[in-house]
Amino acid sequence: MTRLLKTATIGVQAALIEDAKHVNPPLFHDPNHPAATLAMALSMALAAVQGEVRAATTEPGKLSVEVLLKDRVSWDGTELPAYPDGEPEITIVRLTVPPGQALPDHQHPVINGGVLLRGELTVRSEQGVERRLRAGDALLEVVDSWHAGHNSGSEPAVAIVFYVGARGLPNRILRSEAEASAPAPLNSERIAATFGSYGVELLHQEGRCRVSNLYSIHGGETITRTLAVVDLPMGVPTALAEAHAEILAGASLGATLKAAGWSIDKRLLWQGMLEAPAPGSWLEQLMQLQQSAPLAAELYRLDLERDGVRFSYASIAEIHHPEHRDSVQGSAADSALQRAGDAGLNQLTRGPRPGTDGSVDPCDIGFPPTSKLQQ
């Protein structure tokens, strides 16, 4: 009997893999391809749970095999992606969801499926597609798509779930953790998201000093959302030279660095509120302020990293339109930076436009130059 069971099980596995060859021939030209290994493990997982889910209806003592699910489409109607690259790794878990408990928003980077052994479970996609499962139901999960679930029944929902993944690749990602670890959006991205458009205009550049107008467009007119004063480095690593040249030519600072593959870390040094621009002043006109209002400002250091290269790229002072930034509580790393915010930036916003005769040097506002930040 043991030999019969072993022989029949091997036959089921072979049949499932043979079926898979016809479904997706390119994956199985090489029997050593990771996908072939994954399919073998998948068929074993299915065979393992079949006996636990439904009782055989054939004669007692006879081997029974029931295919619960065979598909290329997940429960919300989307097609499954390709198998992941790398060293195959199969994970099989037993999931128990108590009555009334919800599963948090999450997604799966890998193909996975399951069979509900007991109870009931409802899954719902971010697009509103819903599927209710009862004991004995099987499904293929959605991949790379946020979804959640809950047990609305009166008993625990118990399921066997198998993940067809690769070593080092997570089986599940919680939305809360992904959002918490996501890098903060660039100022240019926030402007575009909030006001529907974004552009950058170079107002002044001389030596290391650059003054930019980060604006949105409304009715054909531009409104300054952020005035950025940047103290650029005198020299940069070779890996940074191309992006640096684009920035010197007037390209957006953050967007250019991000497109070049640099990770960007903003180290806040000071933030506070500045006096309202003088009536009729150049900054009031650029921001099209309807009434006099203090402006939020911040000073930070921009640190970059890529392929093991780390570099403190610039020190930047930003002054924001009232609609773009809320009032902030003043804070400073030291008294020198506090004076920079209270004196230098106020002098810049209330004086002549940078680059015009009689204007102050826009980068001579008291904050430490990038060369000192790198020490």
KAZISUL-V590236 format. One record per run of one state. SS is the DSSP state (H for helix, E for strand, - for the rest). FROM is the first residue (numbers start at 1). TO is the last residue. If there is no record, write none. Layout:
ss/from/to
SS/FROM/TO
SS/FROM/TO
This chain:
ss/from/to
-/1/1
H/2/23
-/24/24
H/25/28
-/29/33
H/34/53
-/54/72
E/73/73
-/74/78
E/79/79
-/80/87
E/88/97
-/98/101
E/102/107
-/108/110
E/111/118
-/119/119
E/120/125
-/126/129
E/130/134
-/135/137
E/138/140
-/141/146
E/147/150
-/151/156
E/157/166
-/167/172
E/173/174
H/175/181
-/182/186
H/187/195
-/196/198
E/199/206
-/207/208
E/209/218
-/219/220
E/221/232
-/233/237
H/238/248
-/249/252
H/253/259
-/260/262
E/263/274
-/275/281
H/282/287
-/288/294
E/295/306
-/307/308
E/309/320
-/321/330
E/331/332
-/333/334
H/335/350
-/351/369
H/370/373
-/374/375
